[in-house]
Amino acid sequence: MQKLLVLIGVFITMQSFGQTMPKQFVYLKDIDGSIQSELAYCSSNNFIGKRILGYLNDRVIVSKKTALALQKIQAQLKKQHYSLKIFDAYRPQQAVDHFVNWANDLQDTLMKAEYYPKISKKNLFKQGFIASKSGHTRGSTVDLTIIHLSTGKEMDMGSSYDFFGKESHPFYTKISLKQQKNRLFLRNIMRANGFLPYDNEWWHFTLKNEPFPNTYFNFPVQ
């Protein structure tokens, strides 16, 4: 019986952490090349200050179902002279592990002043900014904002992407009315097109009825 359980565990691990991109995943540019992107984890411009493990190329990968939903949103935004801009989409488990290992190293505070000035690093797990499992790894969660098509400038959301603090909560009120309206505009258009928001981060959305709700993938972004 024990040997059977081990074999089942190995099978599940192989299914969940395969190193090749499943057929149900796509490069977003192949569905809609007009959606802008800037993958923070493919560079050192992130809360760790280093390129993140598993990000080998600056390419947005999502489940095909998510890509089609984003395409629909993009069409609506373009009519208003806006565009989506993706910060992160599919994220391999090795990247999540990188985050966890970094969070456990309390001496590494290289980017504290920029990304978590008011929070002790030891509280990042408790406050929901770092976790050992991420919806991104299932392929149907995206971090994004909206930009002006005419200028390429991001809408002012009142805090930067990946800022760890209450300032990033979607309904944080100690920002301008314009910034609050911008967050609500993003939230409303995402929800109207089948995405669920996250209480801690104005930029984070997960597709309802995602195709892989219990599978955490580990193929690299390349």
N, C-alpha and C positions, 0 to 999 in steps of 0.2 A: 504493500500500500504506500509506504513512504517513497519507494522508488518511482511509483506511478505519479505521485504528487510532484516529485522533482522534475519528471519528464514534462508534466503539464506546465510547470513553472517555466521551464526552458522554452517550451513552445510559445507561451504567452509573451515571454521576453523577446523572442525572435520576431513575433508578429508586431510587437509594439515598438521595437527599436531597430527595425531594418534600416540598412544604410543606403537604400536606393529610394528615389522619390516615387510614391505610389501613383498609379494611373489617375486616381481621383484628385490629384493635386495638379496645379498649373502655375506657370509664371504669369503674374498678373498682367504684364505688358502684352502677353499673347491674347488676352481677352480685351483689354482696354489700355492702349499705349498712351492715352492722354492723362492718366492718373499719375501724379507726381510722387516721387519718393526720395527719402533721405534716410537710409538705414543707419541709425546711430551706432548700432553694435558692430557694424562693419568697419568702424574707425575707432579712434581714441576719444572721440567726442561723445562721451557717455559718463555715467556716474562712477564707473570703475576707473576710467582714464586709459583703458587699453582696449585693443580689438578683442572681441569676445569669441571664445572657442565655438567652433561650428559655423561661423560666418566667414566663408571663403570668398564670397562675391556679393556685390551690392545688387541683389536681385530679390524682388518681392515674390514670395511663394505663399499660396493659400489653397484651400480646398476649392475645387471648381465651383461648388455651390456658393461659396463666399465671394469668389471672383465675379460671378454673375450678379450677385446682389450689389456689389460695389460698382459694377458697370451701370446698373440702374440708377444708383445715387449720383454717379458722376454725370449722367445725362441730365438729371434734374438740376444739378448745380451749374452746369455749363450754360443753361438757359438764363441763369442769373449772373453769369460772368464770374463764376467761382470754379474751383477744382479741389478735389481731395488731394491730400499729401500724406503719404504713409511713412511712419517712423519705424514700425516693426509689424511683422505679420507672423508667418510660421517661424517658430523658434525651436531649434533642436534641444533635446534634453541635456546634452552636454553643455549648452549655454546656460540653462537653468542651474545645472550643477556648478558652473563657474560662478554664478551669482551667489549661490549658497556658500561656497567656499570663501568667497570674498567677504560676505557678510559675517562669517565666523572669525575672520581675521580682524580683530578690533584695532590692530595697530595700523592698518591700511586705511588712511583717511585722506588720500590724495585729493579727492574731488569734493570733500565735505563742504567747503565754503560755497560751492556753486550748486550742489544738488541736495544737500541735507544739513543746512547750517543750524537749524533749530532742533534737530533730532539726534539723540545718541544712537550711534550705529547699532548698539546692542538691542535697540527697540524696533529695528526695521522689520523683523519677523512678526512681532506682536501687533504692529500697526498695519500689517497687510501689504507692505511694499515689496517684500521678498518672501518667496515661498518655494518649497521643494518641488512642487508641481505647478505648472502654469497652463492655462487655457490655450496659450499661444502654441504649445507643443502639439495640440490636437489639430491645428491647421485652420481654425475658423474664428480666431480672435485677431483683432487688428488694433494697433495704436495709430491714431491719425489726427489730422486737423484739416482746416479748410484754408485755402489761399485765394488771393485775388488774381484772376487770370491776367489782368492788365499789367500788374506789377510783379507778380510772383511772391508777394509778401504774405506771410501768414496772418490770419485774423488774430487780433490781440485777445488772448484767452485769460490774461491775468496772472499766469504762471507758465514757466517753460515746461516742455516735455520732460518727464521723469523727475520732476522736482518732488522730493519726498517731504510731505508736510500737509497740514490741513488746507493750505492754500490751493492744493490741487483737487480737493473734493469738489465735485460738480456744482454743488449749491453753496459754496463758500461765498459769504456776503461782503467781506471786507475788500472788495475790488469794485471798480467802477460799474455803473449800470450798463454801459456799453460792453464791457468785458463779460458781465453776467448774461447779457442778451446773446453774445457770440457763442458762449458755452451752450446756451439753451438751443440756439439755432442748429448747432452740430448735433446735440443730443436728440432733438426732435426729428431731424431728417434721418438719422441712423435708426431710431426706434420705428419710424414710419415704414422703414424698409427691412424690418425683421431682425434688428440687432438689439441686444440687451446691454445696457450700460453697467459700469462698475462703480460702486459707491466711493472708492478712494481716489479715482483718477478720471478726470474729464475726458481724456483721450482714448480710453480703453473700452472696446465693444466686442461682444461675442455673438455670432449668428445663432438665432433661435433654431432649434432642431438641427444642430450641427451634425454632419455625417459621421464623425468619429468622437462621440461624447466620452468614451472611456479608453481611448488609445492615445498614448504619448509617444510620438515619433522621435527618432534620433538621426535621421539622415541630414547631412550638412546642407547649408544654404550655399549653393554654387551654380 
